Amino acid sequence: MAGAKTHQYHIVNPSIWPLIGAISALTFFSGMVRWMHSLPYGGYIIGAGVIGIAATMFSWWVDVVREAHGGDHTPIVQLHLRYGMILFIASEVMFFVAWFWAWFDASLFPSAVDAVGGVWPPHGMHVLDPFGFPLLNTLILLCSGCTVTWAHHALINGHRDGLIKGLWLTIGLGLLFTSIQAYEYSHAPFGFKDNIYTSAFFMATGFHGFHVIVGTIFLSVCLVRAYLGHFTPRQHFGFEAAAWYWHFVDVVWLFLFLCVYVWGGWGAQYH
């Protein structure tokens, strides 16, 4: 029969959201340029771009959920979705490689950076005690990795109650981590623009904190979907992607804790 589907792939329907997303991204970029050059209406243009991007993300992902419930996510489609998530996480890894590169470039060769006085951390600096709040946040994230794994195994075994409890605990631990880091930032003994140590510190840990917030939102959406009964033991890519992302956030923090907080501040006075 002409037009009959003879394969397991999903050919997506035409969508307006890629176009709206591209226009919104251009609007956001234009607003950022105007704001950075102190030109009028920059903030309003940024706001319009953010609204457009948020609407695109929400609506596009709603379409993906509908496709899943419509039977379009066959096993081979789910496999390719997993490949896509793996490539996305790989790109995020390279994003953090850039900040670690900047950190090690300055810390391993301080004599090449006049602003740090040939020593690392820069002479006279007070740094954050790694065995205070940073160690506490490390334990919190490690615990959250356990709770999200518990939720995943509960889902695989058909225990929806365990899935929901595990998600609640993971989200709570993520919010606790973010709150502690915000407190730590507000009481830091240095500012963003002080020197290369402080700039690299805030960029690396700050972007990680942003990823924790994104992961918490990701898991919160999964929690809502769990209450709606969206996930099954055989089809739950949305949750699986969120769990992978959360484990990635955990691993990055371990490197940050060891390389930035412990090793990077070695020999300086603790605040």
Residue pairs with C-beta under 8 A, 6 or more apart in sequence:
8 74
8 75
8 76
8 77
9 74
9 76
9 77
10 67
10 72
10 73
10 74
10 77
12 67
15 60
15 63
17 56
17 59
17 60
17 63
20 52
20 55
20 56
21 52
21 53
21 56
21 57
21 60
23 52
24 48
24 49
24 51
24 52
24 53
24 55
24 56
25 49
25 53
26 49
27 45
27 48
27 49
27 52
28 45
28 46
28 49
28 50
28 52
28 53
29 49
30 45
30 49
31 41
31 42
31 43
31 44
31 45
31 46
31 47
31 48
31 49
32 42
32 46
33 39
33 42
34 40
34 41
34 42
34 45
35 42
35 43
35 45
35 46
36 42
65 225
65 230
65 238
67 73
68 230
68 235
68 237
68 238
69 230
73 81
73 235
73 237
78 235
78 237
81 237
81 241
82 237
82 240
82 241
85 240
85 241
85 244
85 245
86 244
89 244
89 245
89 248
92 211
92 248
93 248
95 207
96 204
96 207
96 208
96 252
96 255
99 200
99 203
99 204
99 207
100 204
100 255
100 259
102 196
102 200
102 203
103 200
103 201
103 204
103 259
103 260
103 264
104 259
106 113
106 116
106 120
106 196
106 197
106 200
107 120
107 197
107 264
108 120
110 116
110 117
110 118
110 119
110 120
110 122
111 118
113 196
115 122
115 195
115 196
116 122
116 123
116 195
116 196
116 197
117 123
120 197
120 264
121 127
121 197
121 264
121 265
121 267
121 268
122 195
122 196
122 197
125 190
125 195
125 197
125 268
125 269
126 189
126 190
126 268
126 269
126 270
126 271
127 189
127 190
127 197
127 264
127 265
127 268
127 269
127 270
127 271
128 134
128 184
128 188
128 189
128 261
128 265
128 270
128 271
129 270
129 271
130 257
130 261
130 262
130 265
133 180
133 181
133 183
133 184
134 184
134 257
134 261
135 257
136 180
137 177
137 180
137 181
137 253
137 257
138 253
138 254
138 257
140 173
140 176
140 177
140 180
141 173
141 177
141 249
141 250
141 253
142 250
143 173
144 169
144 170
144 173
144 174
144 177
144 246
144 250
145 246
145 247
145 250
147 166
147 169
147 170
147 173
148 166
148 167
148 170
148 219
148 242
148 243
148 246
148 247
149 243
150 162
150 166
150 169
151 162
151 163
151 164
151 165
151 166
151 167
151 170
151 239
151 243
152 166
152 239
152 240
152 243
153 162
154 160
154 161
154 162
154 163
154 165
154 166
155 162
155 163
155 226
155 231
155 233
155 236
155 239
156 233
157 233
158 233
160 226
160 229
163 226
163 231
163 239
164 223
164 226
164 227
167 219
167 222
167 223
167 226
168 223
170 219
170 246
171 216
171 219
171 220
171 223
174 212
174 213
174 215
174 216
174 219
174 246
175 216
177 212
178 209
178 212
178 213
178 216
181 205
181 209
181 212
185 202
185 206
187 271
188 271
189 271
190 197
190 198
190 201
191 198
192 198
192 199
192 202
193 199
197 264
201 260
201 264
204 256
204 260
205 256
205 260
208 249
208 252
208 253
208 256
211 249
211 252
212 249
214 245
215 242
215 245
215 246
215 249
218 241
218 242
218 245
218 246
219 242
219 246
221 238
221 242
222 231
222 238
222 239
222 242
225 231
225 238
225 239
226 239
230 238
231 238
231 239
